[in-house]
Amino acid sequence: MGTIIEMGKISSRGQIAIPADIREQLGLDEGTKVLFFTEQDTLMMKKVTEQSFAQITKPLKLAAKQAGLKEEDVPNIVQRFRKKKR
């Protein structure tokens, strides 16, 4: 897989089109899930596959298990976090 460098532009709605060459190379079809993450002033995007999703969530599942959290606890935790942010 070769390197492709292209420039995009953010729309007024915060959307950006991924150049066709990059979409084709990575197999980014409609509905493909992607993960965004930042490091300092760099934004990175990774295609999410079933395998990469399992790798991403493995440490989270382990931490939740060690903390004694259950899936049904998540909505309440999210609500508490949202209230704190306001």
C-alpha positions as CSV (number, residue, x, y, z in Angstrom):
1,M,0.0,0.0,0.0
2,G,1.6,3.2,-1.2
3,T,1.5,6.7,0.4
4,I,-1.1,9.1,-0.9
5,I,-1.0,12.7,0.2
6,E,-4.1,14.8,-0.6
7,M,-5.6,18.0,0.9
8,G,-9.2,18.4,2.0
9,K,-11.3,21.2,3.2
10,I,-13.7,21.3,6.1
11,S,-17.3,22.5,5.3
12,S,-19.3,25.0,7.3
13,R,-21.0,21.9,8.9
14,G,-17.7,20.4,10.0
15,Q,-17.7,17.8,7.3
16,I,-14.7,16.7,5.2
17,A,-14.6,14.6,2.1
18,I,-12.0,11.9,2.0
19,P,-10.3,12.0,-1.4
20,A,-11.4,9.2,-3.7
21,D,-7.9,7.7,-4.1
22,I,-7.7,7.3,-0.3
23,R,-11.2,5.9,0.0
24,E,-10.4,3.4,-2.7
25,Q,-7.0,2.4,-1.3
26,L,-8.4,1.8,2.2
27,G,-11.7,0.3,1.1
28,L,-13.7,3.1,2.8
29,D,-17.2,2.4,1.4
30,E,-20.5,4.0,2.6
31,G,-21.2,2.9,6.1
32,T,-17.6,2.0,7.0
33,K,-16.8,3.0,10.6
34,V,-13.7,5.1,11.4
35,L,-12.1,6.1,14.6
36,F,-10.7,9.6,15.1
37,F,-8.0,10.4,17.6
38,T,-5.7,13.3,18.3
39,E,-2.2,13.9,19.5
40,Q,-1.2,17.5,20.0
41,D,-2.1,19.2,16.7
42,T,-2.4,16.0,14.7
43,L,-5.7,14.4,13.8
44,M,-5.6,10.7,12.8
45,M,-8.3,8.5,11.5
46,K,-8.3,4.7,11.5
47,K,-10.6,2.3,9.6
48,V,-12.4,0.2,12.2
49,T,-12.8,-3.5,11.4
50,E,-14.1,-6.2,13.6
51,Q,-10.5,-7.2,14.5
52,S,-9.4,-3.6,15.2
53,F,-12.5,-2.9,17.2
54,A,-11.7,-6.0,19.4
55,Q,-8.2,-4.7,19.9
56,I,-9.4,-1.2,20.8
57,T,-12.0,-2.4,23.3
58,K,-9.9,-5.2,24.9
59,P,-8.2,-2.9,27.4
60,L,-11.5,-1.1,28.2
61,K,-13.2,-4.4,28.8
62,L,-10.4,-5.6,31.1
63,A,-10.5,-2.3,33.1
64,A,-14.3,-2.5,33.4
65,K,-14.0,-6.1,34.7
66,Q,-11.3,-5.2,37.2
67,A,-13.5,-2.3,38.4
68,G,-16.5,-4.6,38.8
69,L,-18.6,-2.6,36.2
70,K,-21.4,-4.3,34.3
71,E,-22.8,-3.2,30.9
72,E,-26.0,-2.1,32.6
73,D,-24.0,0.4,34.7
74,V,-22.9,2.3,31.6
75,P,-26.0,4.5,30.9
76,N,-25.9,5.9,34.5
77,I,-22.2,6.6,34.3
78,V,-22.7,8.4,31.0
79,Q,-25.5,10.5,32.4
80,R,-23.5,11.5,35.5
81,F,-20.5,12.5,33.2
82,R,-22.8,14.6,31.0
83,K,-24.2,16.4,34.0
84,K,-20.7,17.2,35.3
85,K,-19.7,18.6,31.9
86,R,-22.6,21.1,31.9
